[in-house]
Amino acid sequence: MRNSADAVIVGGGIIGVAVAFYLALQKFGNIVMLEKEPILGTGATSKAAGGIRAQFSSKENIQMSMLSEKLFVSFKEATGAEALFDQVGYMFLLKDDAEVASFTKDVELQRSLGLDVQILKPDEIGQYAPHVSLENVLAATFCKDDGLGDPHEFLSGYDQAARRLGVELAHSTELTGIKMAGNKITNVKTNHGDISTPLVINCAGPQAKLIAAMVGAELKVAPIRRQIVTTGELSFIKPYFPMVVDVRSGLYCHKESKGMLLGWADKAVEESFDISIDPDYTDVILEKALDLMPQLEEAEVANQWAGLYETTPDHRAIIGWEPSVEGMFHVVGFSGHGFMHSPAAGSVTSEIITGKAPSIDISSLSPERFAAGIEAKETNVI
């Protein structure tokens, strides 16, 4: 491991490797990425559902997704690696007038930014998502450019490309402290020695606030447990079946191998790093899934797991310089959208750090925004 670097990236999940790749692409200098586990992406990235969508309620999230989708499509050209972006679309089922009004307003914003999104009548839903119950459904939104991806494939591609560009990956290397001279970062301490550096890029996901605390900074990121269930093979699932979200219940599902992936965000779960599986949580997911798709009655549970969202108070990411310390940049707090936003996050971060105008105006995602109270909030969160 180098004993000096121009930048040290903390965290080897999908955000960390994307930042490493795009920063190296800008020929920034010597970059070291620290990952405390023996293998990359074993934290939140390995538990991601794989959804990729631009149907958000906030301008920044829509633009981040649209840029990411563009970069996902051109991924092989940029990195040389094969990774499938299966553009089967994303569908939100709306079951009352308030949901229709809210999502119609979102669609107007999305379209104004160039997103190709439709509002479907109930009798149009079946052509995209057969076997979904239409009981109480008034309408749905659908974007064919959204879809699914394998987080591991994209992480592996970014990792290999970043290393070809000279990024040094330090496996099994945990950040244990950060040294400063006054208000300026000078060194990082690890279990394998110190590295002299003027720049620490915090990509530590659910552990991000622990990294910020090493320099006395308070970061508004909370780890929140979420659970997912997958089924065995189902003969009725079509290859074009999209990601479907029942807005009322909060259940989301998509095709996974030859079965289905089912997920739901329990809003009652409190902040913790606990990723043990709660059987009651699983039972609620299965009950909601049967209401959405009665044919799942024949399904068998194949797997289940728990992972962590890195949640912020307004459900929008934190991307920007730490105001209280010279030399720390945060790329964290994606609130369940880290995988889908990783290409844009990596690209925009590299532009800002190298002094270029960012492709997207993300000034509203800066860490300072919480000091004056929350002015905007992402409402389309699952």
C-alpha positions in Angstrom: 0.0 0.0 0.0 1.2 3.5 -0.9 2.2 5.7 2.0 1.0 8.8 0.2 -1.8 9.6 -2.1 -3.6 12.5 -3.7 -6.9 11.1 -2.6 -8.1 8.3 -0.3 -11.5 6.9 -1.0 -13.2 5.3 2.0 -15.5 2.5 1.1 -15.4 -0.1 -1.7 -19.1 -0.4 -2.5 -20.6 0.7 -5.8 -20.3 4.4 -4.9 -16.6 4.1 -4.0 -15.6 2.2 -7.1 -17.6 4.6 -9.3 -15.9 7.6 -7.8 -12.5 5.9 -8.1 -13.1 5.2 -11.8 -14.3 8.6 -12.8 -11.7 10.4 -10.8 -8.9 8.3 -12.4 -10.4 9.0 -15.8 -9.9 12.6 -15.0 -6.1 11.8 -14.4 -6.4 13.2 -10.9 -3.3 11.5 -9.5 -2.5 8.7 -7.0 -5.8 7.3 -5.7 -6.1 4.7 -2.9 -9.4 3.1 -2.1 -9.8 1.5 1.3 -12.2 -1.4 1.8 -12.3 -3.0 5.3 -13.7 -6.3 4.0 -11.6 -8.9 2.0 -14.0 -8.4 -1.0 -15.5 -5.3 -2.5 -19.2 -4.6 -2.3 -20.1 -6.9 0.6 -22.0 -4.2 2.4 -25.1 -2.4 1.2 -24.2 -2.9 -2.5 -24.5 -6.7 -2.1 -28.0 -6.3 -0.6 -29.4 -3.9 -3.3 -32.5 -4.8 -5.2 -31.0 -3.7 -8.5 -33.7 -1.1 -9.5 -32.7 1.8 -11.8 -35.3 4.5 -12.3 -35.7 8.2 -12.9 -39.3 8.6 -11.6 -38.5 10.8 -8.7 -40.2 13.9 -7.3 -37.1 16.1 -7.0 -35.2 17.7 -9.9 -31.8 16.6 -8.7 -32.8 13.0 -8.3 -34.4 12.9 -11.7 -31.3 14.4 -13.3 -29.0 12.1 -11.4 -31.0 9.1 -12.7 -31.2 10.3 -16.2 -27.4 10.8 -16.3 -26.9 7.4 -14.6 -29.1 5.6 -17.1 -27.1 7.2 -20.0 -23.9 6.0 -18.4 -25.3 2.5 -17.7 -26.2 2.2 -21.4 -22.7 3.1 -22.4 -21.0 1.2 -19.6 -19.1 -1.3 -21.8 -17.8 1.5 -24.0 -16.5 3.4 -21.0 -15.1 0.5 -19.0 -14.7 -2.4 -21.4 -16.8 -4.6 -19.1 -20.0 -6.5 -19.7 -22.9 -5.5 -17.4 -26.6 -5.8 -18.3 -29.0 -2.9 -17.9 -32.3 -4.6 -18.6 -34.6 -1.7 -19.5 -37.9 -3.4 -18.7 -39.2 -0.2 -17.2 -40.6 0.9 -13.8 -44.3 1.1 -12.9 -46.0 2.8 -10.0 -49.6 1.7 -9.3 -51.8 4.5 -8.0 -54.9 3.7 -6.0 -56.5 6.9 -4.8 -57.0 10.5 -6.0 -54.2 11.9 -3.8 -51.7 9.5 -5.3 -52.8 10.2 -8.8 -52.5 14.0 -8.2 -49.1 13.7 -6.6 -47.6 11.5 -9.3 -49.2 13.5 -12.1 -47.4 16.5 -10.8 -44.2 14.5 -10.6 -44.7 13.4 -14.2 -45.0 17.0 -15.4 -41.6 17.7 -13.8 -40.0 14.6 -15.2 -41.3 15.4 -18.7 -40.0 18.9 -18.4 -36.6 17.5 -17.8 -36.8 15.2 -20.8 -37.9 12.0 -19.3 -40.1 9.8 -21.5 -42.8 8.7 -18.9 -46.4 7.7 -19.4 -49.6 7.7 -17.3 -51.4 4.5 -18.0 -55.1 3.6 -17.6 -55.9 0.4 -15.7 -56.7 -1.5 -18.9 -53.2 -0.6 -20.3 -51.3 -2.0 -17.3 -51.6 -5.7 -18.3 -49.5 -5.3 -21.4 -46.5 -4.5 -19.3 -47.3 -6.3 -16.0 -49.7 -9.2 -16.5 -51.0 -10.9 -13.3 -50.8 -7.8 -11.2 -54.1 -7.2 -9.4 -55.9 -4.1 -10.7 -58.3 -3.9 -7.7 -58.7 -0.2 -6.7 -56.0 0.8 -9.2 -56.9 4.2 -10.8 -53.8 4.7 -12.9 -50.1 3.9 -13.2 -47.0 5.7 -14.3 -44.5 3.9 -16.5 -41.1 4.7 -17.9 -39.6 2.3 -20.4 -36.1 3.7 -20.0 -35.9 2.5 -16.4 -35.2 -1.0 -15.5 -32.9 -3.5 -13.6 -29.2 -4.1 -13.2 -26.9 -6.4 -11.4 -24.9 -4.3 -8.8 -22.1 -6.9 -8.7 -21.5 -6.7 -12.5 -21.3 -2.9 -12.5 -19.1 -2.8 -9.4 -16.8 -5.4 -10.9 -16.5 -3.4 -14.1 -15.8 -0.1 -12.4 -13.2 -1.9 -10.2 -11.3 -3.5 -13.0 -11.3 -0.3 -15.1 -10.2 1.9 -12.1 -7.3 -0.4 -11.4 -6.2 -0.4 -15.0 -6.1 3.4 -14.7 -3.8 3.1 -11.7 -6.2 3.2 -8.7 -4.8 1.1 -5.8 -7.3 -1.0 -4.0 -6.5 -1.8 -0.3 -8.6 -4.8 0.7 -9.0 -5.8 4.4 -7.9 -2.3 5.2 -9.9 -0.4 7.8 -9.7 3.4 8.4 -9.0 3.8 12.1 -8.4 7.5 12.3 -7.8 10.8 10.4 -5.0 13.2 11.3 -5.2 16.9 10.9 -3.0 20.0 11.1 -5.4 22.5 12.5 -8.5 22.3 10.3 -6.7 20.5 7.4 -6.5 16.7 6.7 -2.9 15.5 6.5 -3.0 11.7 7.0 -5.3 8.8 7.4 -4.5 5.9 9.8 -5.4 2.3 8.9 -4.8 -1.1 10.4 -2.0 -1.5 7.8 -0.3 1.8 8.3 -0.7 5.5 7.6 -1.2 7.3 4.3 -0.3 10.9 3.8 -3.1 12.6 1.9 -4.8 16.0 1.7 -8.1 14.5 0.5 -10.5 11.9 2.0 -13.6 11.0 0.0 -16.2 9.5 2.2 -18.1 6.8 0.4 -18.8 4.6 3.4 -22.5 4.2 2.9 -24.4 3.4 6.2 -21.1 3.9 8.1 -20.6 7.4 6.6 -21.4 9.3 9.8 -18.7 7.3 11.6 -16.1 8.5 9.1 -17.3 12.1 9.5 -17.1 11.8 13.2 -13.3 11.1 13.0 -12.8 14.7 12.1 -15.5 16.0 14.5 -18.2 16.5 11.8 -21.8 15.6 12.2 -23.2 14.0 9.1 -27.0 13.5 8.7 -26.9 9.8 7.6 -28.7 7.1 9.5 -28.5 3.3 8.9 -31.9 1.8 8.5 -32.6 -1.9 8.0 -34.6 -3.1 5.0 -35.5 -6.7 4.0 -36.0 -8.5 0.7 -37.4 -11.9 -0.2 -36.9 -13.9 -3.4 -39.1 -16.7 -4.7 -38.3 -19.9 -6.5 -39.1 -20.4 -10.2 -42.5 -19.1 -11.4 -43.8 -20.2 -14.8 -46.0 -17.2 -15.3 -43.4 -14.4 -15.0 -42.6 -12.9 -18.4 -39.1 -11.7 -19.4 -40.5 -8.2 -19.9 -42.0 -7.9 -16.5 -41.0 -4.5 -15.0 -40.2 -3.3 -11.6 -43.7 -2.7 -10.1 -44.3 -0.5 -7.0 -47.7 -0.5 -5.2 -47.6 3.0 -3.8 -50.3 2.4 -1.3 -48.7 -0.6 0.4 -45.1 0.3 -0.4 -44.4 -3.1 -1.8 -42.0 -3.4 -4.8 -41.3 -6.4 -6.9 -39.4 -7.4 -10.1 -38.4 -10.5 -11.9 -35.3 -12.2 -10.4 -33.8 -15.1 -12.3 -36.9 -17.2 -13.0 -38.8 -16.0 -10.0 -39.6 -12.7 -8.2 -37.8 -10.3 -5.8 -40.1 -8.8 -3.2 -39.3 -5.8 -0.9 -40.9 -3.3 1.4 -39.7 -0.5 3.6 -40.9 -0.8 7.2 -41.1 2.8 8.4 -41.2 1.7 12.0 -37.6 0.3 11.9 -35.3 2.4 14.0 -31.7 3.4 13.3 -29.2 0.7 13.9 -26.5 -1.4 12.1 -28.6 -4.6 12.7 -29.0 -6.7 9.6 -30.5 -9.8 11.2 -33.6 -11.2 9.5 -36.9 -10.5 11.3 -39.4 -13.3 10.4 -42.4 -10.9 11.1 -40.9 -8.4 8.6 -40.7 -11.2 6.0 -44.3 -12.3 6.7 -45.6 -8.7 6.1 -43.7 -8.6 2.7 -45.3 -11.9 1.7 -48.8 -10.8 2.7 -48.5 -7.5 0.7 -47.1 -9.5 -2.3 -50.1 -11.9 -2.3 -52.5 -8.8 -2.4 -50.6 -7.4 -5.3 -50.2 -10.7 -7.2 -52.5 -13.5 -6.0 -50.7 -16.1 -8.2 -47.7 -15.8 -5.9 -49.7 -18.2 -3.6 -47.9 -21.0 -5.5 -44.5 -19.5 -4.9 -41.8 -20.8 -2.5 -39.4 -18.6 -0.7 -35.9 -19.1 -2.2 -33.9 -16.6 -0.2 -34.3 -13.6 2.1 -31.8 -11.1 3.5 -31.6 -7.8 5.3 -29.5 -4.8 4.4 -29.1 -1.1 5.3 -30.3 2.0 3.6 -28.1 5.1 4.3 -31.0 7.5 4.9 -30.9 11.3 5.2 -33.7 13.5 6.7 -34.9 14.6 3.2 -34.2 11.3 1.4 -31.7 13.0 -0.9 -28.0 12.2 -1.2 -25.2 14.3 0.4 -22.6 15.2 -2.2 -20.1 17.9 -1.5 -17.3 19.3 0.7 -17.5 19.0 4.5 -17.8 22.6 5.6 -16.0 22.2 8.9 -12.9 20.5 7.6 -10.5 21.2 4.7 -10.0 18.0 2.7 -13.1 15.9 3.2 -15.7 15.3 0.5 -18.9 13.3 1.1 -20.7 11.1 -1.5 -23.2 9.4 0.8 -26.8 9.3 2.0 -28.5 7.9 -1.1 -31.5 6.6 0.9 -31.8 3.3 -1.0 -30.8 4.8 -4.4 -27.0 4.4 -4.3 -26.7 1.7 -7.0 -29.0 3.5 -9.5 -27.2 6.8 -8.9 -23.6 5.5 -8.7 -22.6 6.5 -12.3 -23.8 10.1 -11.9 -22.4 10.3 -8.4 -19.0 9.2 -9.5 -19.0 11.4 -12.6 -20.2 14.6 -10.9 -17.9 14.1 -7.9 -14.9 13.8 -10.2 -15.8 17.0 -12.0 -16.2 18.9 -8.7 -13.0 17.7 -7.2 -11.0 18.5 -10.4 -12.4 22.0 -10.5 -14.7 21.5 -13.4 -18.4 22.6 -13.7 -20.5 19.6 -12.8 -22.8 18.1 -15.5 -25.7 18.5 -13.0 -26.2 21.3 -10.6 -26.1 19.5 -7.3 -25.5 22.5 -5.0 -28.7 21.7 -3.2 -27.2 18.3 -2.1 -24.4 19.9 -0.1 -23.9 18.9 3.6 -24.7 22.5 4.7 -28.3 22.3 3.6 -29.6 20.9 6.9 -28.4 23.8 8.9 -31.2 26.0 7.8 -33.9 23.3 8.0 -35.2 21.0 5.3 -36.5 23.0 2.4 -37.1 20.2 -0.1 -37.8 16.5 0.3 -37.8 13.5 -2.0 -41.3 12.0 -1.6 -41.0 9.1 -4.1 -39.1 6.8 -1.9 -39.6 3.0 -1.5 
